[in-house]
Amino acid sequence: MTRLTRDDCAALDAADPLADKRRDFALPDGIIYLDGNSLGALPKATPARLAAVISDEWGADLITSWNKHGWIDLPRRLGDKIARLVGAGSGEVVVADSTTINLFKVLAAALKLKPGRRVILSERDNFPTDLYIAQGLIGLLGQGHELRLVASDALSASLDENTAALMLSHVNYRTGALHDMAALTAAAHQRGALALWDLAHSAGVLAVDLNAADADFAVGCGYKFLNGGPGAPAFVFVATRHQEHFVQPLSGWLGHAEPFAFEAAYRPASGIGRYVCGTPPILSMAALETGLDLALSVESALLRAKSMALTDLFIRAVEQECAGFGLSLLSPREPMQRGSQASFTHAQGYPVMQALIARGVIGDFRAPDILRFGFAPLYLRFVDAWDAAQALRAVLETRAWERPEYHRRAAVT
Amino acid sequence: MTRLTRDDCAALDAADPLADKRRDFALPDGIIYLDGNSLGALPKATPARLAAVISDEWGADLITSWNKHGWIDLPRRLGDKIARLVGAGSGEVVVADSTTINLFKVLAAALKLKPGRRVILSERDNFPTDLYIAQGLIGLLGQGHELRLVASDALSASLDENTAALMLSHVNYRTGALHDMAALTAAAHQRGALALWDLAHSAGVLAVDLNAADADFAVGCGYKFLNGGPGAPAFVFVATRHQEHFVQPLSGWLGHAEPFAFEAAYRPASGIGRYVCGTPPILSMAALETGLDLALSVESALLRAKSMALTDLFIRAVEQECAGFGLSLLSPREPMQRGSQASFTHAQGYPVMQALIARGVIGDFRAPDILRFGFAPLYLRFVDAWDAAQALRAVLETRAWERPEYHRRAAVT
């Protein structure tokens, strides 16, 4: 392979059909932001949109905004927008609560729909909140369910007649490894189990196709590649075939068939609406919509192609420029098997990342030794990947990570 | 009683120690807003605060804001502020999720703490979402629990050795009737039951004292009298004595003892922190804090005194000015038995309210025939109460409510 140069990267940027999209984001000067898989960047349209919702809707029209400005429809309206990003149909996705809360709803559904079965099967290093909420549900039910955790390559073989649900994150949050959603869903179905997917690291960056994969349930996050803002509301997908067969237990008034009839008995809304619970956080919802509209403004195939190209280029640049400094690629080398991130291990992972952040390259650290770099194709350039690799080399070459301040742990790592 | 005049009301405003607070709210011209118990008004400081959080925190500092701007502490920091408003101690309240979701957490706790008991006792016309979530939890558990609904005056007598929890709204959302929190909590405890209070219509307007009443659990809403914005995050109170004895089932990663250790097994945070679930909606949280700071800027005794005076004056004005038009007072006449609202019934309640809104007096309608008027003492004047009564008289006198457009039902009523 010929040696990569910065000019090669600049040429890729010049030919990038998504290059203009960067201008739609308010990125701080002097920062290369490789953490859009933890918190997406700020769309430039968001401040004005929020200012309007706050002053012109809440402030001026007060309670009448629920009708006048369609606040009451936001969960379904935004859900339909997300549906277009994840291969779902209209009426199959709704925006509500957090990813964790939504997972509780669909896990409860899955266990109820498979009454004779006692196992939720997942991956040992699935994102912890997914495992925690499964543990919470199982403990609450007290019916002898079990969360069985196996290694990634043992998932298919571990499905059996006692498996109620296969619960997986589409993209592993640490390694970036991508599951084959269609194959694993088919394997689950073959064993009579349901398949639940967490799209936290997929929605808005991969060409997800839930219905092509025949997925049963999915949840996902609004604040990563959907650029909805910190703690943006999450979403939940329920395949149409399951919607009328279960009433999810977090039965709040806005999931009622007629919330404003104020009946004493819960009657679920038809369809996906019953997955709404309480009153949605409108300000956070409005910010999410701006992020969604940006994701919808481009073809998802282009996003995926650029995502693969960016992570490929970054891996190549790091391996070329940082050879001999103790880094090992943790993410799959094959781009089709990888989400929109590249992770490396390093024995001094934590201080190396702090030193890198101090130089203006923001990635994140994941215990025990992982440097994680997320690549948001809507706003990153190929030269950013190159420059980040150079900054990483400088940190390692100068042993900048040895400075004591980079070893102090922050509350959020 | 002497006849009330507008001058009397103006004199009350001139003597009102809270009169200046109105200037802290962005109230639209020509509107008398009597629906702050449904959605509080916009504090003038909120737009600038949100603009700063969006652009200077999220936009400029991106993921580092979780540490740099203390986002990670918001649930507990805001919880401690709310604690001061509701008679709780530091570390007894946390801001998270919605009122409904929080009620699920503490109902699950109550049932677990009272394992031999099978009844959740509540009021027949409690706010429906509270009843719905109890139904959802009971259905999920499948252990033969029962939600027993009785009339308000039968609550004490209905407590027995099978009652696990007495679950009540402090203020009835329709009538405005106020429960005696201390007496009912004591009655519950005497029967060995726990007491759960929904403070949706109390926090920020009544002088609530959870610990003086020896309450076990409470939940409440950020978007009514706390002026936190549409769908603002809710709060949950857990008395210190119960905190370490139960792990609530909506066990998300931010309720973990060490979220960033990314362990596979859930280990609850000590104290109230375990009642946090997923990632909090930071934009909505920031808006809530501005509302909380306003509520904390005045003495709650003054708020309560003005609230009683406002509703008293409104009732007097309506009964004086609108006599003979078919209105009946639904709220308790005794101010100590009433929250910060006054409700009247009228056979044409729905169109009457629509006609009133068209004249710039915003209250709301609650089925089947209730005109509901909320009085937020932070931003309402005594002349507003007078003028609202005059507008109501005009609607009734001219039979403006007969116009067909006032009979069409909106999505949100």
Chai-1 contact restraints between the chains, C-beta under 6 A:
chainA,res_idxA,chainB,res_idxB,connection_type,confidence,min_distance_angstrom,max_distance_angstrom,comment,restraint_id
A,A26,B,G59,contact,1.0,0.0,6.0,A-B,restraint_1
A,P28,B,A60,contact,1.0,0.0,6.0,A-B,restraint_2
A,Y33,B,L62,contact,1.0,0.0,6.0,A-B,restraint_3
A,D35,B,I63,contact,1.0,0.0,6.0,A-B,restraint_4
A,S38,B,I63,contact,1.0,0.0,6.0,A-B,restraint_5
A,L39,B,I63,contact,1.0,0.0,6.0,A-B,restraint_6
A,L42,B,W58,contact,1.0,0.0,6.0,A-B,restraint_7
A,L42,B,G59,contact,1.0,0.0,6.0,A-B,restraint_8
A,P47,B,I54,contact,1.0,0.0,6.0,A-B,restraint_9
A,P47,B,S55,contact,1.0,0.0,6.0,A-B,restraint_10
A,L50,B,L50,contact,1.0,0.0,6.0,A-B,restraint_11
A,I54,B,P47,contact,1.0,0.0,6.0,A-B,restraint_12
A,S55,B,P47,contact,1.0,0.0,6.0,A-B,restraint_13
A,W58,B,L42,contact,1.0,0.0,6.0,A-B,restraint_14
A,W58,B,P230,contact,1.0,0.0,6.0,A-B,restraint_15
A,G59,B,A26,contact,1.0,0.0,6.0,A-B,restraint_16
A,G59,B,L42,contact,1.0,0.0,6.0,A-B,restraint_17
A,A60,B,P28,contact,1.0,0.0,6.0,A-B,restraint_18
A,L62,B,Y33,contact,1.0,0.0,6.0,A-B,restraint_19
A,I63,B,D35,contact,1.0,0.0,6.0,A-B,restraint_20
A,I63,B,S38,contact,1.0,0.0,6.0,A-B,restraint_21
A,I63,B,L39,contact,1.0,0.0,6.0,A-B,restraint_22
A,W66,B,V412,contact,1.0,0.0,6.0,A-B,restraint_23
A,N67,B,A410,contact,1.0,0.0,6.0,A-B,restraint_24
A,N67,B,A411,contact,1.0,0.0,6.0,A-B,restraint_25
A,N67,B,V412,contact,1.0,0.0,6.0,A-B,restraint_26
A,I72,B,A411,contact,1.0,0.0,6.0,A-B,restraint_27
A,I72,B,V412,contact,1.0,0.0,6.0,A-B,restraint_28
A,S98,B,G278,contact,1.0,0.0,6.0,A-B,restraint_29
A,T99,B,G278,contact,1.0,0.0,6.0,A-B,restraint_30
A,T100,B,G252,contact,1.0,0.0,6.0,A-B,restraint_31
A,T100,B,C277,contact,1.0,0.0,6.0,A-B,restraint_32
A,T100,B,G278,contact,1.0,0.0,6.0,A-B,restraint_33
A,P128,B,W253,contact,1.0,0.0,6.0,A-B,restraint_34
A,P128,B,F262,contact,1.0,0.0,6.0,A-B,restraint_35
A,T129,B,G252,contact,1.0,0.0,6.0,A-B,restraint_36
A,T129,B,W253,contact,1.0,0.0,6.0,A-B,restraint_37
A,L131,B,A264,contact,1.0,0.0,6.0,A-B,restraint_38
A,Y132,B,S251,contact,1.0,0.0,6.0,A-B,restraint_39
A,Y132,B,Y266,contact,1.0,0.0,6.0,A-B,restraint_40
A,Q135,B,Y266,contact,1.0,0.0,6.0,A-B,restraint_41
A,G136,B,P249,contact,1.0,0.0,6.0,A-B,restraint_42
A,G136,B,S251,contact,1.0,0.0,6.0,A-B,restraint_43
A,L140,B,P249,contact,1.0,0.0,6.0,A-B,restraint_44
A,G229,B,L283,contact,1.0,0.0,6.0,A-B,restraint_45
A,P230,B,W58,contact,1.0,0.0,6.0,A-B,restraint_46
A,P230,B,I282,contact,1.0,0.0,6.0,A-B,restraint_47
A,G231,B,T279,contact,1.0,0.0,6.0,A-B,restraint_48
A,G231,B,P280,contact,1.0,0.0,6.0,A-B,restraint_49
A,G231,B,P281,contact,1.0,0.0,6.0,A-B,restraint_50
A,G231,B,I282,contact,1.0,0.0,6.0,A-B,restraint_51
A,P249,B,G136,contact,1.0,0.0,6.0,A-B,restraint_52
A,P249,B,L140,contact,1.0,0.0,6.0,A-B,restraint_53
A,S251,B,Y132,contact,1.0,0.0,6.0,A-B,restraint_54
A,S251,B,G136,contact,1.0,0.0,6.0,A-B,restraint_55
A,G252,B,T100,contact,1.0,0.0,6.0,A-B,restraint_56
A,G252,B,T129,contact,1.0,0.0,6.0,A-B,restraint_57
A,W253,B,P128,contact,1.0,0.0,6.0,A-B,restraint_58
A,W253,B,T129,contact,1.0,0.0,6.0,A-B,restraint_59
A,F260,B,T413,contact,1.0,0.0,6.0,A-B,restraint_60
A,F262,B,P128,contact,1.0,0.0,6.0,A-B,restraint_61
A,F262,B,A367,contact,1.0,0.0,6.0,A-B,restraint_62
A,A264,B,L131,contact,1.0,0.0,6.0,A-B,restraint_63
A,Y266,B,Y132,contact,1.0,0.0,6.0,A-B,restraint_64
A,Y266,B,Q135,contact,1.0,0.0,6.0,A-B,restraint_65
A,C277,B,T100,contact,1.0,0.0,6.0,A-B,restraint_66
A,G278,B,S98,contact,1.0,0.0,6.0,A-B,restraint_67
A,G278,B,T99,contact,1.0,0.0,6.0,A-B,restraint_68
A,G278,B,T100,contact,1.0,0.0,6.0,A-B,restraint_69
A,T279,B,G231,contact,1.0,0.0,6.0,A-B,restraint_70
A,P280,B,G231,contact,1.0,0.0,6.0,A-B,restraint_71
A,P281,B,G231,contact,1.0,0.0,6.0,A-B,restraint_72
A,P281,B,P281,contact,1.0,0.0,6.0,A-B,restraint_73
A,P281,B,S284,contact,1.0,0.0,6.0,A-B,restraint_74
A,I282,B,P230,contact,1.0,0.0,6.0,A-B,restraint_75
A,I282,B,G231,contact,1.0,0.0,6.0,A-B,restraint_76
A,L283,B,G229,contact,1.0,0.0,6.0,A-B,restraint_77
A,L283,B,L283,contact,1.0,0.0,6.0,A-B,restraint_78
A,L283,B,S284,contact,1.0,0.0,6.0,A-B,restraint_79
A,L283,B,A287,contact,1.0,0.0,6.0,A-B,restraint_80
A,S284,B,P281,contact,1.0,0.0,6.0,A-B,restraint_81
A,S284,B,L283,contact,1.0,0.0,6.0,A-B,restraint_82
A,S284,B,S284,contact,1.0,0.0,6.0,A-B,restraint_83
A,A287,B,L283,contact,1.0,0.0,6.0,A-B,restraint_84
A,A367,B,F262,contact,1.0,0.0,6.0,A-B,restraint_85
A,A410,B,N67,contact,1.0,0.0,6.0,A-B,restraint_86
A,A411,B,N67,contact,1.0,0.0,6.0,A-B,restraint_87
A,A411,B,I72,contact,1.0,0.0,6.0,A-B,restraint_88
A,V412,B,W66,contact,1.0,0.0,6.0,A-B,restraint_89
A,V412,B,N67,contact,1.0,0.0,6.0,A-B,restraint_90
A,V412,B,I72,contact,1.0,0.0,6.0,A-B,restraint_91
A,T413,B,F260,contact,1.0,0.0,6.0,A-B,restraint_92
